[in-house]
Amino acid sequence: MFSLLNKRENAHSEGIWACAWGHYIPKEKSKETPPDDPEKENNEENKENQDATDKVDENLPDMETKYVVTGGLDDLVRVWMWGGEGSEGELAALHTLEGHSLGVISVDVNAAGTIGASSSLDSTIRLWNLHSGEQLQTIDCGPVEAWSVVFSPEGNHVASGNHAGKINIYGVEGGRLVTTLDTRGRFTYSIAYSKDGKYVASGAIDGFINVFDVESGKLVHTLEGHAMTIRSITFSPDSQLLLTAADDGHMKMYDVKSSNLACTLSGHGSWVLSVDFAPDQQHFVSSSSDHTVKIWDFAQRNCVHTFKDHHDQVWCAKYSQDSSKIVSASEDRSIIVFNSPV
């Protein structure tokens, strides 16, 4: 049964624009130490990478931990722990992360559930140890703002779009710029990696969609998807479909390989600000400036439930890794965790 599990009022002092789940599962440490690679003994970059990895590893919890990360216009990133199963649970404040000097507009968590990334209007991306709250890296993306930030599926890169129409991909360890993809000058508002790591897609302020091949860096598709700004873009868990949400009030779904339009979805009364697939690909969620969060059946392509628990625009809604929960973040400064039956 769809239901509200937990609502945290005044979670930030200003509007909340971004949220993400993290799920950490401890792994047994290997008893064997791999032999040294003589070719890497003098590789300074490798040493830097290993030092940073060790820095995260030494602070990891010894139990399974579920995080919610939020970013607000109060310049803060907050880390919450989610406790509870089934139809009960609550958010417990864990860390308030300071460092950004302007509003935080995007957050993401790596697949391992150990590192959070935040991007801000101050033109920086910051990486954080979710358990300790320690800042691991600051990446200067100037001179223009860094908009949405996303981890690559394997977690060793973060990508961000900017005003100038560039998608910049940085190494998590060291924060160095690895490659730049050019959308031909289109202000890149939203960005996503395919789950298989083969593609990066971006949504522009003029409604255009660009899909790049990650390995070659080549532009694969340019789609005239929407008439207005594409606020959110995401791939299906099987990497076959691309879902977009825009200020024109519509969502569109495309076949990634052929670039053909699979369907157009309507139902919100205003801008659609966020879309996200459930990892089991049974549902997807959308949020809007009409104050609602909607759950959609993937197979039927229809809305099966509408949550009306926010009283201002809902900037972001994301599924948990087990597909059973949704977290939403709103201009009303609240965070809500909903139950979404699998």
C-alpha positions as CSV (number, residue, x, y, z in Angstrom):
1,M,0.0,0.0,0.0
2,F,1.3,3.4,-0.9
3,S,1.8,5.5,2.2
4,L,3.7,8.3,3.9
5,L,6.3,6.8,6.2
6,N,8.1,9.8,7.6
7,K,8.1,13.6,7.1
8,R,10.9,15.8,8.3
9,E,9.7,19.4,8.4
10,N,12.2,22.3,8.2
11,A,15.0,19.8,7.2
12,H,16.8,22.8,5.7
13,S,16.3,26.5,6.4
14,E,15.6,27.2,2.8
15,G,14.1,25.2,-0.2
16,I,15.6,21.7,-0.8
17,W,16.5,21.1,-4.4
18,A,18.2,17.7,-4.3
19,C,18.0,14.3,-2.6
20,A,19.5,10.9,-3.1
21,W,19.6,7.5,-1.4
22,G,22.8,5.6,-0.4
23,H,22.9,2.0,0.7
24,Y,26.1,0.6,2.3
25,I,26.6,-3.1,2.8
26,P,29.8,-4.2,4.5
27,K,32.1,-6.6,2.7
28,E,34.5,-9.0,4.3
29,K,38.0,-7.6,3.9
30,S,40.2,-9.8,1.9
31,K,42.8,-11.7,4.0
32,E,45.3,-11.7,1.2
33,T,47.1,-8.6,0.1
34,P,47.7,-8.5,-3.7
35,P,51.3,-8.4,-4.8
36,D,52.8,-5.1,-5.7
37,D,52.8,-4.2,-9.3
38,P,56.3,-3.0,-10.2
39,E,55.0,-0.8,-13.0
40,K,52.9,1.1,-10.4
41,E,55.5,1.6,-7.7
42,N,56.5,5.1,-9.0
43,N,53.0,6.1,-10.2
44,E,52.1,9.1,-8.1
45,E,48.5,9.2,-9.3
46,N,48.0,5.6,-8.3
47,K,49.4,6.4,-4.8
48,E,47.1,9.4,-4.5
49,N,44.1,7.2,-5.6
50,Q,45.0,4.5,-3.0
51,D,45.5,7.0,-0.3
52,A,42.0,8.5,-0.9
53,T,40.4,5.0,-1.1
54,D,42.1,4.1,2.2
55,K,40.7,7.3,3.7
56,V,37.2,6.3,2.9
57,D,37.6,2.6,3.9
58,E,39.0,3.4,7.3
59,N,35.8,5.2,8.3
60,L,33.2,2.8,7.0
61,P,30.5,1.5,9.3
62,D,30.5,-2.2,10.4
63,M,26.8,-2.6,9.7
64,E,24.4,-2.2,6.8
65,T,23.5,1.5,6.6
66,K,20.9,3.4,4.5
67,Y,21.5,7.1,3.9
68,V,19.5,10.0,2.5
69,V,21.5,12.9,1.3
70,T,19.9,16.3,0.7
71,G,21.1,19.6,-0.7
72,G,19.4,23.0,-0.1
73,L,19.5,26.7,-1.0
74,D,20.9,27.3,2.5
75,D,24.3,26.2,1.0
76,L,24.2,23.0,3.1
77,V,24.4,19.3,2.4
78,R,22.8,17.1,5.0
79,V,23.2,13.4,5.6
80,W,20.4,11.4,7.3
81,M,20.3,7.8,8.3
82,W,17.2,5.9,7.4
83,G,16.1,3.3,10.0
84,G,13.3,0.9,9.8
85,E,11.7,-1.6,7.4
86,G,8.2,-2.2,6.0
87,S,5.7,0.5,6.9
88,E,7.7,2.0,9.7
89,G,10.9,4.1,9.8
90,E,12.4,7.5,10.4
91,L,15.1,9.8,9.3
92,A,17.8,10.6,11.9
93,A,20.1,13.6,11.3
94,L,23.8,12.4,10.9
95,H,25.8,15.2,9.4
96,T,25.5,18.8,8.3
97,L,28.1,19.4,5.7
98,E,29.4,22.9,5.2
99,G,31.7,24.2,2.5
100,H,29.6,25.4,-0.4
101,S,29.1,29.2,-0.5
102,L,26.0,29.2,-2.6
103,G,22.9,26.9,-3.0
104,V,23.4,23.2,-3.5
105,I,21.4,22.2,-6.5
106,S,22.3,18.5,-7.0
107,V,23.5,15.5,-5.0
108,D,24.3,11.9,-5.8
109,V,25.7,8.9,-3.9
110,N,28.1,6.3,-5.4
111,A,26.8,2.7,-5.9
112,A,28.9,1.5,-2.9
113,G,27.0,3.9,-0.6
114,T,30.2,5.4,0.7
115,I,30.7,8.7,-1.0
116,G,28.3,11.6,-1.6
117,A,28.7,14.3,-4.3
118,S,27.2,17.7,-4.3
119,S,27.2,20.5,-6.9
120,S,26.5,24.1,-6.2
121,L,25.9,27.5,-7.8
122,D,29.4,28.3,-6.4
123,S,30.8,26.4,-9.3
124,T,32.3,23.6,-7.3
125,I,31.6,19.9,-6.8
126,R,32.4,18.5,-3.4
127,L,32.9,14.9,-2.4
128,W,32.1,13.7,1.1
129,N,32.6,10.6,3.2
130,L,29.0,9.8,4.2
131,H,29.8,8.0,7.4
132,S,32.3,10.4,8.9
133,G,31.1,13.6,7.2
134,E,34.6,14.4,6.1
135,Q,35.1,16.4,2.9
136,L,37.2,14.3,0.5
137,Q,37.6,16.5,-2.5
138,T,36.7,19.9,-3.9
139,I,36.5,20.1,-7.7
140,D,36.6,23.6,-9.2
141,C,34.2,23.7,-12.2
142,G,34.5,27.5,-12.8
143,P,34.0,29.9,-14.3
144,V,30.3,28.7,-14.8
145,E,28.1,26.9,-12.4
146,A,28.1,23.2,-12.0
147,W,24.6,21.9,-12.4
148,S,23.5,18.3,-11.9
149,V,26.2,15.9,-10.7
150,V,26.1,12.1,-11.1
151,F,28.4,9.2,-10.4
152,S,29.4,6.8,-13.1
153,P,28.0,3.3,-12.4
154,E,31.3,2.0,-11.2
155,G,31.8,5.1,-9.0
156,N,35.2,6.2,-10.2
157,H,34.0,9.3,-12.1
158,V,31.5,12.1,-11.6
159,A,29.9,14.1,-14.4
160,S,28.4,17.5,-14.4
161,G,26.9,19.8,-17.0
162,N,27.2,23.6,-17.2
163,H,26.0,26.8,-18.7
164,A,28.4,26.6,-21.6
165,G,27.0,23.3,-22.8
166,K,29.9,21.2,-21.7
167,I,29.6,17.8,-19.8
168,N,32.8,17.6,-17.7
169,I,33.8,14.2,-16.3
170,Y,36.2,14.1,-13.4
171,G,38.0,11.4,-11.6
172,V,36.7,10.8,-8.1
173,E,40.2,10.2,-6.8
174,G,42.2,13.3,-7.3
175,G,39.4,15.4,-8.9
176,R,41.1,15.7,-12.2
177,L,39.2,16.5,-15.4
178,V,39.2,13.3,-17.4
179,T,37.2,14.3,-20.5
180,T,34.8,16.9,-21.8
181,L,31.7,16.2,-24.0
182,D,30.4,19.0,-26.1
183,T,26.6,19.5,-26.5
184,R,27.3,22.3,-29.0
185,G,26.7,25.2,-26.7
186,R,23.4,24.1,-25.1
187,F,23.1,25.0,-21.4
188,T,23.1,21.5,-19.9
189,Y,20.7,21.4,-17.1
190,S,20.3,17.6,-16.4
191,I,22.6,14.6,-16.9
192,A,22.5,10.8,-16.4
193,Y,24.7,7.8,-16.9
194,S,23.2,4.6,-18.3
195,K,23.4,1.7,-15.8
196,D,25.6,-0.3,-18.1
197,G,28.1,2.6,-18.2
198,K,27.9,2.9,-22.0
199,Y,26.1,6.2,-22.4
200,V,25.8,9.7,-20.9
201,A,22.7,11.6,-21.7
202,S,22.0,15.3,-21.1
203,G,18.9,17.5,-21.1
204,A,19.3,21.1,-22.2
205,I,17.5,24.3,-21.3
206,D,16.1,24.6,-24.9
207,G,14.5,21.1,-24.7
208,F,17.2,19.2,-26.7
209,I,18.5,15.8,-25.6
210,N,22.0,14.6,-26.3
211,V,23.2,11.0,-25.9
212,F,27.0,10.3,-26.0
213,D,29.0,7.1,-26.2
214,V,31.2,7.1,-23.1
215,E,34.1,5.1,-24.5
216,S,34.5,7.1,-27.7
217,G,33.1,10.4,-26.5
218,K,31.1,10.7,-29.7
219,L,27.6,12.2,-29.9
220,V,25.2,9.3,-30.8
221,H,21.8,11.1,-30.8
222,T,20.4,14.6,-30.7
223,L,16.7,14.6,-30.0
224,E,14.3,17.6,-30.1
225,G,12.5,16.2,-27.2
226,H,10.6,19.0,-25.5
227,A,9.6,22.6,-26.1
228,M,11.0,23.8,-22.7
229,T,13.8,23.1,-20.2
230,I,14.5,19.4,-19.5
231,R,14.7,19.3,-15.7
232,S,15.5,15.7,-15.2
233,I,16.7,12.7,-17.3
234,T,17.3,9.1,-16.4
235,F,17.9,5.7,-18.0
236,S,15.9,2.6,-17.2
237,P,17.7,0.0,-15.1
238,D,18.3,-2.2,-18.2
239,S,19.8,0.8,-20.1
240,Q,17.3,0.3,-23.0
241,L,15.1,3.4,-22.4
242,L,15.6,7.1,-21.6
243,L,13.0,9.0,-19.6
244,T,12.9,12.8,-19.6
245,A,10.9,15.4,-17.6
246,A,10.4,19.0,-18.7
247,D,8.8,22.4,-18.0
248,D,6.3,21.7,-20.7
249,G,4.5,19.4,-18.2
250,H,5.3,16.2,-20.1
251,M,7.5,13.2,-19.7
252,K,8.9,11.3,-22.7
253,M,10.4,7.9,-23.0
254,Y,12.8,7.0,-25.8
255,D,14.4,3.8,-27.1
256,V,18.2,4.4,-26.5
257,K,19.5,2.5,-29.5
258,S,17.0,3.7,-32.1
259,S,16.3,7.1,-30.6
260,N,12.6,6.5,-31.4
261,L,10.0,8.0,-29.1
262,A,8.3,5.2,-27.1
263,C,5.6,7.3,-25.4
264,T,4.6,10.7,-24.1
265,L,3.2,10.9,-20.5
266,S,1.1,13.6,-19.1
267,G,-0.7,14.1,-15.8
268,H,1.1,16.8,-13.8
269,G,-0.5,20.3,-13.7
270,S,2.8,22.1,-14.1
271,W,6.5,21.7,-14.6
272,V,7.8,18.2,-14.1
273,L,11.0,18.6,-12.1
274,S,12.2,15.1,-11.5
275,V,11.9,11.5,-12.7
276,D,13.5,8.3,-11.5
277,F,13.1,4.6,-12.2
278,A,12.6,2.0,-9.5
279,P,15.7,-0.3,-9.7
280,D,13.3,-3.3,-10.3
281,Q,11.9,-1.4,-13.3
282,Q,8.3,-2.0,-12.2
283,H,7.5,1.7,-11.6
284,F,9.0,5.1,-12.0
285,V,8.4,8.3,-10.0
286,S,7.9,11.9,-11.0
287,S,7.7,15.1,-9.0
288,S,6.4,18.5,-10.0
289,S,5.9,22.2,-9.2
290,D,2.2,21.2,-8.9
291,H,3.3,20.0,-5.4
292,T,2.7,16.3,-6.1
293,V,4.7,13.1,-6.4
294,K,3.3,10.6,-8.8
295,I,4.0,6.8,-9.1
296,W,3.7,5.3,-12.6
297,D,3.4,1.7,-13.7
298,F,6.2,0.9,-16.1
299,A,4.4,-1.7,-18.2
300,Q,1.0,0.1,-18.4
301,R,2.6,3.6,-18.7
302,N,-0.1,5.0,-16.4
303,C,-0.2,6.8,-13.0
304,V,-1.1,4.4,-10.2
305,H,-0.8,6.8,-7.2
306,T,-0.5,10.5,-6.4
307,F,1.0,11.8,-3.2
308,K,-0.2,15.3,-2.2
309,D,1.8,15.8,1.0
310,H,4.0,18.7,0.0
311,H,2.7,22.2,-0.1
312,D,5.2,23.7,-2.5
313,Q,7.1,22.5,-5.6
314,V,8.8,19.1,-5.3
315,W,12.3,19.5,-6.8
316,C,13.4,15.9,-6.5
317,A,12.1,12.4,-5.9
318,K,14.3,9.3,-5.8
319,Y,13.8,5.5,-5.4
320,S,15.7,3.5,-2.8
321,Q,18.0,0.7,-4.0
322,D,15.4,-2.0,-3.0
323,S,12.6,-0.1,-4.9
324,S,10.4,-0.1,-1.8
325,K,10.9,3.6,-0.7
326,I,10.8,7.0,-2.3
327,V,12.4,10.1,-0.8
328,S,11.2,13.6,-2.0
329,A,12.6,17.0,-1.4
330,S,10.6,20.3,-1.7
331,E,10.7,24.0,-1.8
332,D,8.6,23.7,1.4
333,R,11.9,22.7,3.2
334,S,10.6,19.2,4.0
335,I,11.8,15.7,3.2
336,I,9.3,12.9,2.9
337,V,9.9,9.2,2.7
338,F,7.1,7.2,1.1
339,N,6.3,3.5,1.0
340,S,6.1,2.2,-2.5
341,P,5.2,-1.5,-2.6
342,V,7.2,-3.8,-4.8
